[in-house]
Amino acid sequence: MGVPEMRTLLGQAEGEDPLSGLAAVRQMRHETDQLEAVLVRRARVAGSSWKAIAAMLGVSRQAVHKKYGGSRFSRD
């Protein structure tokens, strides 16, 4: 999903209809979760530590490792 689509969802989230806004928020959350996973994988492949990734996400190293620490995100 690109920037124009995210802007559309943001507009829906800020609109008059709260149910439409909630649906838009759900979709944005899904999209950002997917993007976060891709970026964590890219950061690990590039050599970033779990500590550095956790700092950027504002969570503990343990939390980010628990969420993404499986073999699919390992560089080992």
CYANA upper distance limits for C-alpha pairs under 8 A (distance plus 0.5 A):
  1 MET  CA      5 GLU  CA      6.72
  1 MET  CA      6 MET  CA      7.59
  1 MET  CA     31 GLU  CA      7.72
  2 GLY  CA      6 MET  CA      6.89
  3 VAL  CA      7 ARG  CA      6.60
  4 PRO  CA      8 THR  CA      6.80
  5 GLU  CA      9 LEU  CA      6.83
  6 MET  CA     10 LEU  CA      6.60
  6 MET  CA     28 MET  CA      7.49
  7 ARG  CA     11 GLY  CA      6.64
  8 THR  CA     12 GLN  CA      6.82
  9 LEU  CA     13 ALA  CA      6.64
  9 LEU  CA     24 ALA  CA      5.64
  9 LEU  CA     25 VAL  CA      7.84
  9 LEU  CA     27 GLN  CA      8.26
  9 LEU  CA     28 MET  CA      7.44
 10 LEU  CA     14 GLU  CA      6.74
 10 LEU  CA     24 ALA  CA      7.53
 10 LEU  CA     25 VAL  CA      8.16
 11 GLY  CA     15 GLY  CA      6.51
 12 GLN  CA     17 ASP  CA      8.42
 12 GLN  CA     20 SER  CA      6.88
 12 GLN  CA     21 GLY  CA      5.73
 12 GLN  CA     24 ALA  CA      6.62
 13 ALA  CA     18 PRO  CA      7.99
 13 ALA  CA     20 SER  CA      7.35
 13 ALA  CA     21 GLY  CA      4.12
 13 ALA  CA     22 LEU  CA      6.99
 13 ALA  CA     23 ALA  CA      8.35
 13 ALA  CA     24 ALA  CA      6.01
 13 ALA  CA     25 VAL  CA      6.63
 14 GLU  CA     21 GLY  CA      6.94
 15 GLY  CA     20 SER  CA      8.44
 15 GLY  CA     21 GLY  CA      7.03
 16 GLU  CA     21 GLY  CA      8.46
 17 ASP  CA     21 GLY  CA      6.67
 18 PRO  CA     22 LEU  CA      6.60
 19 LEU  CA     23 ALA  CA      6.81
 20 SER  CA     24 ALA  CA      6.73
 21 GLY  CA     25 VAL  CA      6.68
 22 LEU  CA     26 ARG  CA      6.67
 23 ALA  CA     27 GLN  CA      6.83
 24 ALA  CA     28 MET  CA      6.64
 25 VAL  CA     29 ARG  CA      6.54
 26 ARG  CA     30 HIS  CA      6.79
 27 GLN  CA     31 GLU  CA      6.73
 28 MET  CA     32 THR  CA      6.54
 29 ARG  CA     33 ASP  CA      6.48
 30 HIS  CA     34 GLN  CA      6.82
 31 GLU  CA     35 LEU  CA      6.74
 32 THR  CA     36 GLU  CA      6.46
 33 ASP  CA     37 ALA  CA      6.80
 34 GLN  CA     38 VAL  CA      6.90
 35 LEU  CA     39 LEU  CA      6.66
 36 GLU  CA     40 VAL  CA      6.57
 37 ALA  CA     41 ARG  CA      6.73
 37 ALA  CA     68 TYR  CA      7.95
 38 VAL  CA     42 ARG  CA      6.68
 39 LEU  CA     43 ALA  CA      6.48
 40 VAL  CA     44 ARG  CA      6.67
 40 VAL  CA     53 ILE  CA      7.51
 40 VAL  CA     68 TYR  CA      8.15
 40 VAL  CA     73 PHE  CA      8.06
 41 ARG  CA     45 VAL  CA      6.68
 41 ARG  CA     73 PHE  CA      5.78
 41 ARG  CA     74 SER  CA      8.41
 42 ARG  CA     46 ALA  CA      6.60
 43 ALA  CA     47 GLY  CA      6.86
 43 ALA  CA     48 SER  CA      5.78
 43 ALA  CA     53 ILE  CA      7.91
 44 ARG  CA     48 SER  CA      5.52
 44 ARG  CA     49 SER  CA      7.25
 44 ARG  CA     50 TRP  CA      8.26
 44 ARG  CA     73 PHE  CA      7.24
 44 ARG  CA     74 SER  CA      7.27
 44 ARG  CA     75 ARG  CA      6.76
 45 VAL  CA     74 SER  CA      8.24
 45 VAL  CA     75 ARG  CA      6.24
 47 GLY  CA     75 ARG  CA      8.24
 48 SER  CA     52 ALA  CA      6.85
 48 SER  CA     53 ILE  CA      7.30
 49 SER  CA     53 ILE  CA      6.84
 50 TRP  CA     54 ALA  CA      6.44
 50 TRP  CA     61 ARG  CA      6.20
 50 TRP  CA     64 VAL  CA      7.50
 50 TRP  CA     65 HIS  CA      6.97
 51 LYS  CA     55 ALA  CA      6.69
 51 LYS  CA     60 SER  CA      8.05
 51 LYS  CA     61 ARG  CA      5.47
 52 ALA  CA     56 MET  CA      6.97
 53 ILE  CA     57 LEU  CA      6.89
 53 ILE  CA     61 ARG  CA      8.20
 53 ILE  CA     64 VAL  CA      8.07
 54 ALA  CA     58 GLY  CA      6.46
 54 ALA  CA     59 VAL  CA      5.67
 54 ALA  CA     60 SER  CA      6.07
 54 ALA  CA     61 ARG  CA      5.55
 54 ALA  CA     63 ALA  CA      8.20
 54 ALA  CA     64 VAL  CA      6.25
 55 ALA  CA     59 VAL  CA      6.82
 55 ALA  CA     60 SER  CA      7.73
 55 ALA  CA     61 ARG  CA      8.18
 59 VAL  CA     63 ALA  CA      6.82
 59 VAL  CA     64 VAL  CA      7.29
 60 SER  CA     64 VAL  CA      6.98
 61 ARG  CA     65 HIS  CA      6.53
 62 GLN  CA     66 LYS  CA      6.44
 63 ALA  CA     67 LYS  CA      6.75
 64 VAL  CA     68 TYR  CA      6.43
 64 VAL  CA     69 GLY  CA      7.64
 65 HIS  CA     69 GLY  CA      4.70
 65 HIS  CA     70 GLY  CA      8.33
 66 LYS  CA     70 GLY  CA      8.26
 68 TYR  CA     72 ARG  CA      8.41
 68 TYR  CA     73 PHE  CA      6.64
 69 GLY  CA     73 PHE  CA      6.43
 69 GLY  CA     74 SER  CA      7.16
 70 GLY  CA     74 SER  CA      7.10
